[in-house]
Amino acid sequence: MNQNLLKQCVAEFIGTFALIFIGVGAIYNYDSTGAGVGLLGVALAHGLTIAVMVSATGGISGGHLNPAVTLGILVGGKIRLVGAIAYWIAQLAGAAAAGFMLVKLFGEVGVKVVAAGTPDLGAHVGPVTGMIIEAVLTFFLVFVVYGTAVDARAPKIGGLAIGFTVALDILFGGPLTGAAMNPARTFGPALASGHWDHHSVYWIGPMLGGALAGVIYGRFLIKETT
């Protein structure tokens, strides 16, 4: 691994770690402590974390922080396969590190806390419906990544629009699927807590949505280079 790719992977690790660390903690506050942050608070916690971390890492790695985003960028031809694989490893490692740190921080109830913060399907949502919801929400996310960060015509607004997209997706999808939109968001807490329920939903749905956005925006809508 060359030094530049190593730096990019470190940035992806840190940004993904932050998302899982803050996201699980926000859900714990919502569900277990009576802090009253509500769904809006959970959405803002995830959205703000993405906004600041994409802004902080964008100049280093592009601020993917999500295997589905990386797949969408790969499909659009904006990253090489070797780089994408390295990003995926860094993202999953960052997510796992955050999950295990949270287990340790919360002591005896750590596993339950992290399991509760692992995205899962709502009571009346089946796996196929969950996959479709995750695919649609992730499509929106990767479409916005292209439109605000990748396209040469993109406005220079850092991670703000991307963070807003995460927040609005959670406001809709949070009660239905947890609105992960990110396999790492589910994988890290699941690995640390052993909560693997419906885990395939959170790989298939987001990766399909990310790939579709890569085809439509990355291969068709994006400004062609001259």
One Martini backbone bead per residue (centre of mass of N, CA, C, O) as a GRO file, in nm:
protein
  226
    1MET     BB    1   0.093   0.038   0.025
    2ASN     BB    2   0.070   0.350  -0.025
    3GLN     BB    3   0.082   0.646   0.141
    4ASN     BB    4  -0.177   0.774   0.032
    5LEU     BB    5  -0.368   0.533   0.085
    6LEU     BB    6  -0.317   0.522   0.386
    7LYS     BB    7  -0.433   0.801   0.451
    8GLN     BB    8  -0.715   0.741   0.342
    9CYS     BB    9  -0.776   0.504   0.537
   10VAL     BB   10  -0.752   0.661   0.798
   11ALA     BB   11  -0.983   0.855   0.736
   12GLU     BB   12  -1.202   0.635   0.705
   13PHE     BB   13  -1.177   0.518   0.984
   14ILE     BB   14  -1.243   0.771   1.152
   15GLY     BB   15  -1.517   0.849   1.025
   16THR     BB   16  -1.660   0.576   1.083
   17PHE     BB   17  -1.619   0.569   1.382
   18ALA     BB   18  -1.783   0.823   1.447
   19LEU     BB   19  -2.058   0.728   1.343
   20ILE     BB   20  -2.092   0.486   1.537
   21PHE     BB   21  -2.039   0.618   1.808
   22ILE     BB   22  -2.268   0.833   1.787
   23GLY     BB   23  -2.510   0.664   1.690
   24VAL     BB   24  -2.533   0.464   1.925
   25GLY     BB   25  -2.548   0.678   2.151
   26ALA     BB   26  -2.810   0.814   2.053
   27ILE     BB   27  -2.992   0.563   2.074
   28TYR     BB   28  -2.950   0.520   2.373
   29ASN     BB   29  -3.074   0.792   2.460
   30TYR     BB   30  -3.351   0.735   2.331
   31ASP     BB   31  -3.422   0.436   2.462
   32SER     BB   32  -3.278   0.430   2.785
   33THR     BB   33  -3.260   0.737   2.945
   34GLY     BB   34  -3.474   0.974   2.889
   35ALA     BB   35  -3.354   1.223   2.713
   36GLY     BB   36  -3.539   1.297   2.451
   37VAL     BB   37  -3.425   1.308   2.146
   38GLY     BB   38  -3.536   1.137   1.941
   39LEU     BB   39  -3.552   1.107   1.606
   40LEU     BB   40  -3.426   1.381   1.544
   41GLY     BB   41  -3.171   1.337   1.714
   42VAL     BB   42  -3.067   1.092   1.558
   43ALA     BB   43  -3.053   1.228   1.283
   44LEU     BB   44  -2.858   1.457   1.367
   45ALA     BB   45  -2.624   1.289   1.469
   46HIS     BB   46  -2.564   1.158   1.196
   47GLY     BB   47  -2.560   1.410   1.011
   48LEU     BB   48  -2.340   1.573   1.160
   49THR     BB   49  -2.117   1.366   1.147
   50ILE     BB   50  -2.104   1.352   0.842
   51ALA     BB   51  -2.056   1.649   0.782
   52VAL     BB   52  -1.782   1.678   0.939
   53MET     BB   53  -1.629   1.423   0.826
   54VAL     BB   54  -1.646   1.486   0.528
   55SER     BB   55  -1.506   1.759   0.550
   56ALA     BB   56  -1.239   1.645   0.686
   57THR     BB   57  -1.190   1.397   0.455
   58GLY     BB   58  -1.231   1.495   0.158
   59GLY     BB   59  -0.925   1.586   0.093
   60ILE     BB   60  -0.817   1.285   0.127
   61SER     BB   61  -1.072   1.054   0.042
   62GLY     BB   62  -1.378   1.190  -0.002
   63GLY     BB   63  -1.569   1.090   0.229
   64HIS     BB   64  -1.730   0.815   0.243
   65LEU     BB   65  -1.789   0.612   0.505
   66ASN     BB   66  -1.899   0.388   0.283
   67PRO     BB   67  -1.938   0.115   0.089
   68ALA     BB   68  -2.168   0.226  -0.098
   69VAL     BB   69  -2.021   0.476  -0.192
   70THR     BB   70  -1.774   0.336  -0.307
   71LEU     BB   71  -1.930   0.173  -0.516
   72GLY     BB   72  -2.049   0.416  -0.667
   73ILE     BB   73  -1.769   0.531  -0.744
   74LEU     BB   74  -1.672   0.281  -0.895
   75VAL     BB   75  -1.898   0.265  -1.110
   76GLY     BB   76  -1.821   0.572  -1.203
   77GLY     BB   77  -1.490   0.577  -1.222
   78LYS     BB   78  -1.348   0.729  -0.938
   79ILE     BB   79  -1.221   0.444  -0.862
   80ARG     BB   80  -1.026   0.197  -0.784
   81LEU     BB   81  -1.035  -0.123  -0.683
   82VAL     BB   82  -0.803  -0.114  -0.481
   83GLY     BB   83  -0.910   0.132  -0.327
   84ALA     BB   84  -1.188   0.019  -0.251
   85ILE     BB   85  -1.090  -0.217  -0.081
   86ALA     BB   86  -0.936  -0.045   0.124
   87TYR     BB   87  -1.181   0.116   0.218
   88TRP     BB   88  -1.354  -0.119   0.320
   89ILE     BB   89  -1.161  -0.209   0.539
   90ALA     BB   90  -1.149   0.061   0.695
   91GLN     BB   91  -1.452   0.091   0.753
   92LEU     BB   92  -1.496  -0.178   0.906
   93ALA     BB   93  -1.278  -0.128   1.119
   94GLY     BB   94  -1.398   0.132   1.238
   95ALA     BB   95  -1.670   0.010   1.318
   96ALA     BB   96  -1.561  -0.213   1.504
   97ALA     BB   97  -1.404  -0.034   1.701
   98ALA     BB   98  -1.651   0.122   1.802
   99GLY     BB   99  -1.815  -0.117   1.906
  100PHE     BB  100  -1.602  -0.222   2.116
  101MET     BB  101  -1.574   0.039   2.276
  102LEU     BB  102  -1.869   0.058   2.369
  103VAL     BB  103  -1.879  -0.204   2.525
  104LYS     BB  104  -1.661  -0.114   2.732
  105LEU     BB  105  -1.789   0.157   2.833
  106PHE     BB  106  -2.075   0.008   2.935
  107GLY     BB  107  -2.003  -0.265   3.033
  108GLU     BB  108  -2.239  -0.489   3.124
  109VAL     BB  109  -2.437  -0.334   2.897
  110GLY     BB  110  -2.285  -0.309   2.624
  111VAL     BB  111  -2.413  -0.521   2.438
  112LYS     BB  112  -2.704  -0.408   2.454
  113VAL     BB  113  -2.646  -0.126   2.351
  114VAL     BB  114  -2.525  -0.209   2.072
  115ALA     BB  115  -2.762  -0.380   1.977
  116ALA     BB  116  -2.968  -0.139   1.985
  117GLY     BB  117  -2.769   0.023   1.766
  118THR     BB  118  -2.856  -0.189   1.561
  119PRO     BB  119  -2.985  -0.224   1.279
  120ASP     BB  120  -3.342  -0.289   1.223
  121LEU     BB  121  -3.642  -0.416   1.183
  122GLY     BB  122  -3.947  -0.358   1.193
  123ALA     BB  123  -4.232  -0.520   1.288
  124HIS     BB  124  -4.369  -0.463   0.969
  125VAL     BB  125  -4.086  -0.547   0.827
  126GLY     BB  126  -3.955  -0.696   0.570
  127PRO     BB  127  -3.679  -0.786   0.396
  128VAL     BB  128  -3.761  -0.677   0.116
  129THR     BB  129  -3.858  -0.403   0.209
  130GLY     BB  130  -3.592  -0.325   0.344
  131MET     BB  131  -3.417  -0.330   0.091
  132ILE     BB  132  -3.570  -0.114  -0.064
  133ILE     BB  133  -3.537   0.114   0.135
  134GLU     BB  134  -3.226   0.110   0.145
  135ALA     BB  135  -3.185   0.158  -0.157
  136VAL     BB  136  -3.326   0.432  -0.180
  137LEU     BB  137  -3.171   0.588   0.038
  138THR     BB  138  -2.889   0.535  -0.089
  139PHE     BB  139  -2.937   0.665  -0.354
  140PHE     BB  140  -2.971   0.948  -0.247
  141LEU     BB  141  -2.694   0.970  -0.116
  142VAL     BB  142  -2.511   0.914  -0.370
  143PHE     BB  143  -2.632   1.132  -0.546
  144VAL     BB  144  -2.540   1.366  -0.359
  145VAL     BB  145  -2.243   1.309  -0.368
  146TYR     BB  146  -2.215   1.368  -0.665
  147GLY     BB  147  -2.367   1.658  -0.670
  148THR     BB  148  -2.160   1.784  -0.417
  149ALA     BB  149  -1.849   1.629  -0.468
  150VAL     BB  150  -1.780   1.513  -0.770
  151ASP     BB  151  -1.884   1.706  -0.948
  152ALA     BB  152  -1.761   1.983  -1.113
  153ARG     BB  153  -2.047   2.145  -1.047
  154ALA     BB  154  -2.023   2.145  -0.755
  155PRO     BB  155  -2.089   2.271  -0.468
  156LYS     BB  156  -1.908   2.432  -0.198
  157ILE     BB  157  -2.039   2.245   0.094
  158GLY     BB  158  -1.927   1.997   0.164
  159GLY     BB  159  -2.111   1.784   0.397
  160LEU     BB  160  -2.395   1.907   0.432
  161ALA     BB  161  -2.581   1.760   0.225
  162ILE     BB  162  -2.507   1.475   0.319
  163GLY     BB  163  -2.606   1.507   0.610
  164PHE     BB  164  -2.898   1.581   0.539
  165THR     BB  165  -2.962   1.313   0.398
  166VAL     BB  166  -2.928   1.134   0.640
  167ALA     BB  167  -3.144   1.271   0.814
  168LEU     BB  168  -3.392   1.239   0.623
  169ASP     BB  169  -3.376   0.932   0.601
  170ILE     BB  170  -3.424   0.877   0.907
  171LEU     BB  171  -3.702   1.012   0.934
  172PHE     BB  172  -3.821   0.782   0.760
  173GLY     BB  173  -3.643   0.495   0.818
  174GLY     BB  174  -3.591   0.444   1.119
  175PRO     BB  175  -3.862   0.277   1.199
  176LEU     BB  176  -3.811   0.051   0.968
  177THR     BB  177  -3.457   0.006   0.944
  178GLY     BB  178  -3.266   0.255   1.059
  179ALA     BB  179  -3.121   0.386   0.823
  180ALA     BB  180  -2.824   0.309   0.731
  181MET     BB  181  -2.688   0.317   0.427
  182ASN     BB  182  -2.459   0.120   0.573
  183PRO     BB  183  -2.281  -0.155   0.633
  184ALA     BB  184  -2.096  -0.047   0.865
  185ARG     BB  185  -2.323   0.046   1.060
  186THR     BB  186  -2.394  -0.265   1.110
  187PHE     BB  187  -2.134  -0.435   1.142
  188GLY     BB  188  -1.991  -0.325   1.393
  189PRO     BB  189  -2.216  -0.374   1.610
  190ALA     BB  190  -2.264  -0.673   1.539
  191LEU     BB  191  -1.982  -0.778   1.609
  192ALA     BB  192  -1.981  -0.669   1.913
  193SER     BB  193  -2.291  -0.802   1.990
  194GLY     BB  194  -2.434  -1.033   1.796
  195HIS     BB  195  -2.636  -0.864   1.600
  196TRP     BB  196  -2.765  -1.041   1.299
  197ASP     BB  197  -3.030  -0.941   1.221
  198HIS     BB  198  -3.092  -0.898   0.893
  199HIS     BB  199  -2.804  -0.836   0.765
  200SER     BB  200  -2.842  -0.855   0.452
  201VAL     BB  201  -3.007  -0.598   0.411
  202TYR     BB  202  -2.739  -0.405   0.479
  203TRP     BB  203  -2.608  -0.491   0.197
  204ILE     BB  204  -2.797  -0.513  -0.045
  205GLY     BB  205  -2.946  -0.245  -0.046
  206PRO     BB  206  -2.709  -0.032  -0.041
  207MET     BB  207  -2.546  -0.151  -0.282
  208LEU     BB  208  -2.766  -0.112  -0.493
  209GLY     BB  209  -2.811   0.192  -0.456
  210GLY     BB  210  -2.517   0.280  -0.508
  211ALA     BB  211  -2.485   0.157  -0.791
  212LEU     BB  212  -2.718   0.307  -0.930
  213ALA     BB  213  -2.605   0.591  -0.883
  214GLY     BB  214  -2.342   0.536  -1.040
  215VAL     BB  215  -2.480   0.496  -1.313
  216ILE     BB  216  -2.658   0.755  -1.340
  217TYR     BB  217  -2.441   0.969  -1.254
  218GLY     BB  218  -2.149   0.855  -1.324
  219ARG     BB  219  -2.246   0.772  -1.641
  220PHE     BB  220  -2.460   1.026  -1.720
  221LEU     BB  221  -2.484   1.314  -1.549
  222ILE     BB  222  -2.206   1.380  -1.554
  223LYS     BB  223  -1.949   1.569  -1.620
  224GLU     BB  224  -1.755   1.584  -1.880
  225THR     BB  225  -1.440   1.542  -1.964
  226THR     BB  226  -1.177   1.733  -2.168
   0.00000   0.00000   0.00000
